[in-house]
Amino acid sequence: MSRQRKWEVIQQAETVTIGELVRLTDVRYSTLKYYTEEGMLPFHQAEENLTRRYDRKASIRRIQQIKALRGEGKSIPQIKALLQAEEAAEPTP
């Protein structure tokens, strides 16, 4: 079992685990896992068996965006379409 990082470290970290995202956003683990599986919450994974890492700032913004859209009554398929359209409109570096 891995040790949990301290709250102060998590708040300053560039990348976080899904469990740390739960602590930062107060969103259930199963919900974040679903968002990840649906492609709504991007992550980085160095190798297949390694822990998924999420960009802390971008993930928190995305979760807040999803929460706001859900609050407006949008369905998951509608939110996915909006997020995909938004990503397609972003210029590539």
N, C-alpha and C positions, 0 to 999 in steps of 0.2 A: 504494500500500500504506500502510495507516495505522500509526502508531507505537504500540507497546505502552506502556501506562501502567506506572509503577513499582509493584512489589509492595506497598509501603506505602500507595500511593494506592488500589489495588484493595481492600485490606483495610479501608479506611475509607470507601469509596464507598457511596453510597446505592443506586445502580444499577450493574450490570455487564453486559458483553456475554457471549455464550455462551462465547467463548474464555477470558474471564476466569473464568467459572464452572468451566471445565475445570481451570484452575490452582488454584482455591480448593478444589475437591472431589475432584480426582484421578479424575474420571469422564470417560470418553471423549466426545469431541465428538459422535460419531455417536449415542451413547446419549442425551445431553442433547437433541440435535435430535429424536430419536424421541419422547422424553418431551414435548417442546414440541408436536410435530405431533399427538400423541395427546391433547393438552389437559391433560396432567398437570403441566406446568410453565408457569405463567402468565407473560406478558411484556407490556411496553408498547412500542408502536411509534407514534411521532408521525405519520408518513406512510408510505405503502406502500413506498417505496424506502429508507427510513431503517433503520438498524440496530436490531434488537430489543434492548431493555434489560430486564434482570431485576432485581427487587428483591433485593439481595444477601442480606439476612438471611432473608427469607421463602423464597427459592429454595434456600438451603443447608439450611434446616429441611425443606423439601419433599423434597429429594434424599436427605437422611438418612432421612426417613420411608419413602420408596420403597425404599431399600436395606434397611431393617429388615424391611419387608413381604416383599421378595424373599428375604431370609434366612430368613423363616418359611415359605417355599415357596409364597407366593401368586403367582398368574399375573398378567400385565399386565391382563387384563380384570377380575380380582378387585380389583386395586389401584385401577384406574380407578373402579370402582363404590364402593369404600370412600372414595376421595377426593371423589367427587361427593356421596355421602351426608354426608360431613363438611362440605363447603361449603354444602350445602342446610340443614344444621342451624345454621350460623353466623347470628347476627342481622345484618340489614342496617343500615348506619348511617343 
